[in-house]
Amino acid sequence: MNILYFSATWCGPCVQIKPKFEKLVESMGDRINVAYIDVDSDPRTSLYNIRSIPTFVFIKDGKEVDRMVGGNTSMDAITKIIEKYETQD
């Protein structure tokens, strides 16, 4: 599973959630790949129609399968999405 993490350096909620997300990424090991995307400089921002940040876009087999938006996103919710799509073929 790939996760695109859209954020910005000036975004308070992004700054707050990033350490928690990085800890989750570390605990997942090679189960996930993450791309950290700065909405101010990366063209994928418009490609994925990002309107609010932070936004987590979950990609499996090259297709978006889910997304979570907002600074209140819990790491448990992200983990559940990852586990949900790991078990699907």
C-alpha positions, 0 to 999 in steps of 0.5 A, a space after each residue: 500500500 502507498 500513502 500520499 501524505 499532503 501537507 504544508 510547513 505552515 499548516 499547524 495541524 500538519 505539523 502536529 500530526 506528522 510525528 504521530 504519523 511518522 511513528 506509525 510509518 516506522 512501526 509498519 515497516 515495509 507494509 507501506 510506502 509513503 510519499 510526503 507531498 508539499 501542497 505548495 510545490 507538488 503538482 500532484 496536489 491538483 491531480 488528487 484534487 486536494 482542498 484541505 490538509 492534512 490529507 492522506 490518500 491511500 493507493 493500492 494497485 495504482 488506484 486510490 482506494 481511500 482518503 482521510 482529511 483533517 488534523 483530527 485523523 487518528 492513527 488507529 483509523 489509518 491503521 484500520 484502512 491499511 489492514 482493510 486493504 492488505 486483506 483484499 486482493 
